[in-house]
Amino acid sequence: MMNSFGHIFRVTTWGESHGPALGATVDGVPPGIKITPAMIQHWLDRRKPGQNKYTTQRREPDVVTILSGVYEGETTGTPVQLMIENTDQRSKDYSDIAEKFRPGHADITYWQKYGIRDPRGGGRSSARETAARVAAGGLARAVLGTLVPGIEIRGYMTRMGVHAIDRANIDWAQIDENPFWTPDAKAAETWAAYLDELRKAGSSVGAVIEVVVRGAPAGLGAPIYAKLDTDLAAAMMSINAVKGVEIGEGMGAADLTGEENADEITMGPDGPVFSSNHAGGILGGISTGQDIVARFSVKPTSSILTPRKTITRSGEPTEIVTKGRHDPCVGIRAVPVGEAMAACVILDHLLLHRAQVGDGPRGTIG
């Protein structure tokens, strides 16, 4: 149950961390969209493991295969089936913990719910599942690029542990120039030294990721049960290890007065102009046409080398040390996952909007 998300653009993921393959079935894709495996592979390559010493050393090529829904390089309007084979599983790494629950991990709740679990890498609960989401997000980007030319979706890290970026140093060109997907080159240097220490100690740390959507039209979303920010928050919260989500000013809005928080509006030559963007590009669940800004926090990786107290499946007290290959900061590879989820949600709401009110603007101003 509950392996699907989306309303019209609907994604169902399948597979486990140490199974033969994983993937996604994507329904609701408009016909006639140009798509090739290489277009999706571009985004998967940004997420795949083993690219540097700061991520898990599991070596997966993450090569995507399109099994259905595309003919001669164009979507047919039928479900698109995407498959990614697993090639570098080391199931023996988890033999010592098959009877133990990892503190901070979904092991214990999965067992409590189903009475069975796959301890090899976390099975279905593994962040390995997010490769399928990134593949679906690549497909969503292709559709968005056709329907909304110029739309841009960009994610980046703003904090690692207690070390945050200095927004005065932001340079968007730096995002692809360091292993942390951060626009602050100085922060990247600090994080590198900090994560080296944690990695060598077998520990881990959390992070904060921000995702910005530029060029999305006004009018996406609905006032109550299909709010754009509701679905964005749910999408980000569904990513493994995410423990908090903010839209726009987020929790910081509680510190502001009404005067400070209000994004004042004036009329520009091309329509309404907002003086600020505390709302994160969404008012009353509907996009304003400004940048849509979502932010989420990722907890430290639960698999660490430091002994932790736990219990066995029979309830006996014990200690656990998790060996194997794990991300010291899972937030690094969560950046392309956050981008993918944003792409899926924005496309889904664009299709919902077109289904209800058509393509043209409704409430003209001026």
Secondary structure, DSSP 8 states (H G I E B T S, - for coil): ---EE-SSSEEEEEE-TTSSEEEEEEE---TT-B--HHHHHHHHHHH-S-SSTTS--------EEEEESEETTEE-SS-EEEEEE-----GGGGGGGTTB--TTSTHHHHHHHHS----STTGGGSGGGHHHHHHHHHHHHHHHHHHSTT-EEEEEEEEETTEE--GGG--GGGGGGSTT--S-HHHHHHHHHHHHHHHHTT----EEEEEEEES--TT-B-SSTT-HHHHHHHHHHTSTTEEEEEETTGGGGGGS-HHHH---EEEETTEEEES--TTTTEETTEE-SS-EEEEEEE---S--SS-EEEEBTT--EEEE---S---S-THHHHHHHHHHHHHHHHHHHHHHHHHHH-SS-SS---
